[in-house]
Amino acid sequence: MNKLKILLAGSLVGMVVVGCGGTSSAQIGGTLTGLSGGTTVQLLNNGANPLTMSANGFFAFSTSIQSGSTYNVSVGTQPIGETCSVTNGTGTVSSNGAAVTNVAVSCVANIGSNNVVFGAVSGLPTGGSVQLANGADKLTLNVNGAFAFPTAVAVGGSYAVSIVSTSTGLKCTLGNATGTIPATGSITAIVVSCQ
């Protein structure tokens, strides 16, 4: 009888030891720099788990990666008027599941002979819209978020964005609506606030 108890106890201990095993996981993150206001960049990890960033600073993906597995941070959607690149974006999660915090995403303005006029709109209700104009270039917005006029403006050229019309009962104001296209860097993002 005592031998049976010892045998059962030993089996239970073995079961507990097996149950304590398993893999740890780590959060993947880093720092975003250089993103202009009024636009967004979408990051991916291993081609999935999209993360949309609208401001510079620390970021972390919502899905953790198991120890021993690889991670690969990439840019899914580039911001308007800029190009972002990733440094330290690939690796293997350590066996102790330590968080990865050294991924660096750096954004710079697209430099060329012309540049897009862009900005962001907020406050549009469902079904609401606002039409903007930059000279003869017109653009109708019906969702909140980043926008860009379809026609680029030459470096040294000026832009002057105005509100052409809004849907009934909607009032919108503009910020940073005029300026000159710089030889380097992005324009100051246009701000459209509606209510």
Salt bridges, closest charged atoms under 4 A:
none
